[in-house]
Amino acid sequence: MGDVAKDLASGTVGGVAQLVVGHPFDTIKVKLQSQPAPVPGQPPKFSGAMDAVRQTLAAEGPRGLYKGMGAPLATVAVFNAVLFTVRGQMETLLRSEPGVPLTVGQQVIAGAGAGLAVSFLACPTELIKCRLQAQSAMAETGAGAVAVAVKYGGPMDVAKQVLKSEGGARGLFKGLVPTMAREIPGNAAMFGVYEAIKQWLAGGQDTSGLGRGSLMAAGGLAGAAFWAAVYPTDVVKSVLQVDDYKNPKFSGSVDAFRKILASEGAKGLYKGFGPAMSRSIPANAACFLAYEVTRSSLG
């Protein structure tokens, strides 16, 4: 079994583990990010992460926390296969000799390259997921406001409606620029931190003897590094992807960034940060452990 096939298989297993553990946290993150700014004197729809969880459970039951999982579940094999395979191929290119461990800096470069590749898969998948997660939060913001919530029957229904009424295939790639601005530096940070922590725990570049607990710790902290590096970019991406096509609030990424700052201040760029960080540690711990165990078992 070649290295590419091993990375494909291992990345798939890691992605499934990450999704199952992390999706409820991601649902709450997107709901907090996409809720409308409240009318002066009125409270926001969700006062915080726990309030969003309570309202979601009350209105939709536990299934509500997994809303929108169909799209990433359907593509998680491709997404993580590409991420880990491109990273693996870049490791081969950067490695001075076969079998020689990469430096932390080289892992940063490999992660950035992998992030660029997966951006083109992440953008349409994230758009579908965000639309499904956010539609219950996109409510009227006050008297005379137009309700922008669109009810979708599921991932395929989102894709069909976007293709039909939002400019064809181009509509599915709305938010590609902030997606790339998230994936490239985010994955550079994640893989760099993952390697740095593994080498620190191992006391050197040879990390082959690390146990599962160490791999989970390194993976969890690496996931936290991803969001710490790029979270405001993710907020911009989310608001652009759920923005109304016919009556858009934002003309682009820079406009969205400026308007969020003007209306909500810097804290508006960190809406949902708590759930994102809470998700990143267990989800990425599961992802990297599943990847490493599968990769090792394949030889």
Residue pairs with C-beta under 8 A, 6 or more apart in sequence:
1 298
1 299
3 88
3 92
4 85
4 88
4 89
6 295
6 298
6 299
7 81
7 84
7 85
7 87
7 88
7 295
8 81
8 84
8 85
9 81
9 294
9 298
10 84
10 290
10 291
10 292
10 294
10 295
10 298
11 80
11 81
11 82
11 83
11 84
11 85
11 291
12 76
12 77
12 80
12 81
13 290
13 291
13 294
14 80
14 84
14 286
14 287
14 288
14 290
14 291
14 294
15 76
15 77
15 79
15 80
15 81
15 83
15 287
16 73
16 76
16 77
16 290
17 286
17 287
17 289
17 290
18 76
18 80
18 283
18 284
18 286
18 287
18 290
19 69
19 72
19 73
19 76
19 283
20 286
21 279
21 282
21 283
21 286
22 279
22 280
22 282
22 283
22 284
22 286
23 65
23 66
23 68
23 69
23 72
24 65
24 66
24 279
25 275
25 276
25 278
25 279
25 283
26 129
26 133
26 275
26 276
26 279
27 56
27 64
27 65
27 66
27 67
27 68
27 133
28 49
28 52
28 53
28 56
28 65
28 272
28 275
29 272
29 275
29 276
29 279
30 68
30 129
30 130
30 133
30 134
30 238
30 272
31 46
31 52
31 56
31 133
31 134
31 136
31 137
31 272
32 46
32 48
32 49
32 52
32 271
32 272
32 275
33 134
33 234
33 235
33 238
33 239
33 271
33 272
34 130
34 133
34 134
34 137
34 138
34 238
34 239
34 242
35 44
35 45
35 46
35 137
35 138
35 271
36 45
36 137
36 138
36 139
36 141
37 44
37 141
37 263
37 264
37 268
38 44
38 45
38 141
39 141
39 142
42 142
45 55
45 137
45 139
46 52
46 55
46 137
48 274
49 272
49 274
49 275
49 278
52 275
53 65
56 64
56 65
56 136
57 64
57 65
59 136
60 67
60 136
67 132
67 133
68 128
68 129
68 130
68 131
68 132
68 133
68 155
69 129
70 154
70 155
71 125
71 128
71 129
71 132
71 155
71 158
72 79
72 125
72 129
74 155
75 121
75 125
78 121
79 118
79 121
79 122
79 125
80 287
82 114
82 117
82 118
82 121
83 114
83 115
83 117
83 118
83 187
84 114
84 291
86 113
86 114
86 117
86 118
87 110
87 111
87 113
87 114
87 187
87 191
90 109
90 110
90 113
90 114
91 102
91 106
91 107
91 110
94 102
94 106
94 109
94 110
95 102
95 106
101 205
101 206
101 207
102 110
102 195
103 205
104 192
104 195
104 196
104 199
105 192
107 191
107 192
107 194
107 195
108 188
108 189
108 191
108 192
109 188
110 191
111 187
111 188
111 189
111 190
111 191
111 192
112 184
112 185
112 187
112 188
114 187
114 191
115 180
115 183
115 184
115 185
115 186
115 187
115 188
116 180
116 183
116 184
118 183
118 187
119 176
119 179
119 180
119 183
119 184
120 173
120 176
122 179
122 183
123 172
123 173
123 174
123 175
123 176
123 179
124 159
124 172
124 173
126 175
126 179
126 237
126 241
127 158
127 162
127 172
127 173
127 174
127 175
127 241
128 155
128 158
128 159
128 162
128 172
129 155
130 238
130 241
130 242
131 150
131 152
131 158
131 241
131 242
132 152
132 154
132 155
132 158
134 238
134 242
135 149
135 150
135 151
135 152
136 149
138 147
138 148
138 149
138 150
138 242
139 147
139 149
140 146
140 147
146 247
148 244
148 247
150 161
152 158
152 161
159 172
162 171
162 172
163 169
163 171
163 172
165 171
165 245
166 174
166 245
171 245
174 240
174 241
175 237
175 240
175 241
175 253
177 252
177 253
178 233
178 234
178 236
178 237
178 240
178 253
179 237
181 230
181 233
181 253
182 230
182 233
182 234
182 237
185 229
185 230
186 226
186 227
186 229
186 230
187 226
189 222
189 225
189 226
189 228
189 229
189 230
190 222
190 223
190 225
190 226
190 284
191 222
192 225
193 218
193 221
193 222
193 225
194 218
194 219
194 221
194 222
194 288
195 207
197 217
197 218
197 221
197 222
198 207
198 210
198 214
198 215
198 218
199 205
199 207
201 207
201 210
201 214
201 217
201 218
202 209
202 210
202 214
210 218
212 289
212 293
215 288
215 289
215 292
216 285
216 286
216 288
216 289
217 285
218 288
219 284
219 285
219 286
219 287
219 288
219 289
220 280
220 281
220 282
220 284
220 285
221 281
222 284
222 288
223 280
223 281
223 283
223 284
223 285
223 287
224 277
224 280
224 281
224 284
226 280
226 284
227 234
227 273
227 276
227 277
227 280
228 277
231 269
231 270
231 273
231 276
232 257
232 269
232 270
234 276
235 260
235 268
235 269
235 270
235 271
235 272
236 253
236 256
236 257
236 260
236 269
237 253
239 249
239 250
239 256
239 260
240 250
240 252
240 253
240 256
243 249
243 250
243 256
249 256
249 259
250 256
250 259
257 269
260 268
260 269
261 268
261 269
264 271
